[in-house]
């Protein structure tokens, strides 16, 4: 019977040892990893005494062991605690080689005195009457822990006295006829100043009166909007509800054209739609059905070009009658003899053929005009604010002879006309319903001479009659 009891005790001891061997080495390894050489030394001295009252382990934990358990088994989380109440923090005891869970084991040096207050170094006083703490020193000297240092300290904020302004840098408006320009804004000198000298409201300037421009247009501006035409019949550069003309011809998506279709010398309207030309041949300003020119009381319906082409109109052969054509990716296809049908390339060498002219490039906008006043219509293109015009009328680009002019900007719509009635076609652009035209024909914008005019609106297509 005694032999059986001994066997049972041995098995129990083995079982207990096996349980400790499973749990304890994990924390010993953690402890050694956390504290390196210091941890290895303490672990070798006594693995269990660190956390248990019984040096052999098991049973009741000491204060350090309880703190380790409460901290979720984190050694670093309890470093600054005094688990055994002997006046020394746990980390100080571990560094000194004494046991943080045994009040009788502690360093021989006395524990540091707790801080009762602090001497602060402060930053600048803020407008909320507090100054941030930059650094601090505990009182008494050499103390540790105790009172919690503040992050700010009260102070009396004194606003800085601004430097008075001695003068100003001005931004001016347009010079007026009285020799003064209004001050639109100003900046004090020196930088950041306030008060002091009183800023002026005007500044002296030299007034240059504008050169008077033409009183009236010699052509009529026009706008096309979803099938409705608005013509400035009064030629005064503005819309006149009574006096100007409104016509309905075409539909939304059409491209407007205007020309002397019947050789009468009077320009009539028309539209280009997906390769078809619908021309107000009789000049009624309304749609009366196809039939012209065989029936001069009807409108003309002519297939010439394809969808995506840009329509062009001009007196290609000098007969006094406007003929049609299209511009396609840098190529001009012109109804040179005025038959209203495509009969193949060959003009002007063969006047019975149509003209096929390479001038410009894809993305250009074609323009037609008598650029030098010879009475012959010539071609050109508008590209991102630049005009490339066939001045000598040979249907080819001749560097040094033909002209490049910069007038307008990318996105503008080019318009041409004899604005002042001198006999030469001049350039211009429309931007969101505002017309900027080269009234004097010098190829540049001349403030005081050239005058912006508002006729139409953004999204309209524009034409000159």
C-alpha angles and dihedrals in degrees: 000000000000089000090056091050091051091051090050091051092049091050091048092051090049091049093049091046090050091052092050090047090056098048106030103054090057092061092039089056090047091049092049091048092049098049104027116201092000090053093048092053094051092045092053092050095056125340097195104033090074092072107011133065089221107067088213090062133239127078123056119011121225122235092275092051092049091050090048090052093046091050091058093259094303117145095189092053092064100040094108095046123099096222097176096040096234094128096259125102119239094250092049090054093047090050090049092048095245127127115264091202096052117074091199091059114070141125118287093232115086117255117261118269114255115248114251097185143348141238108225136208107209137203125223118312111256129218089257088064096251131110123207118243108241097180140342143201122213123240124252097040115263094017123147132201119346115104119035114244117238123241095213138024129207118257140163111256115219112192113229117255108244121232111251117244114248097186143347142237108225135208109207137204125221118314110256129218089256091065096254133106122207118244107240096180140347142198122214124237124252097040114262094017124148132201120346116104117033113244117238122242095212138024131208117258140166110257116216111191115223120253106253113252130207114302095219140015119254092210134045121250116219140193127199118205124175094323097322122110123209112194124188092223091168090059094218098124097251140078114269113192088205113042102023123091132246120191134175113218125138131003143261111300094029121123115231122234132178131195151136094270099171101036093249092124093244120112118231130189131250143158137231117218123178095322096324124109118209107189129187090228096170094044097235093134091230136084111264100166136264122303111098139149090026087048106033091196090065134070123258120247109192129174107215123143132001139268110290094032121124113231120233129186130199148135092260097174103033097250094129092248125108115239129193133244144155137234117219124178095322097324125109118210108190130186090228100176093039097238093137091231136088111256101164137267123303111100139149090025087047106033091195091065133070121257121248109190128176107213122142130358142263111298094030121123114229122230131186128201149129094263097179103029098251093130094248123113114237134189133240143155137231117219124178095321096323125107121210108192129185094226098175093045099232093129092243136092111255113187111223092019104054117061134244113197129182110218122143129357143263111298095029121125113235119229129180133196146134091265097179101029099248094132099254127101113242132196134244143154136225120217119184092331095316116117120213108185132178094237097180097039100237094129095243138083109262112195112222091020102052110053128200112236128195115221122145128355143260110297095030123120115230136217139170124228 
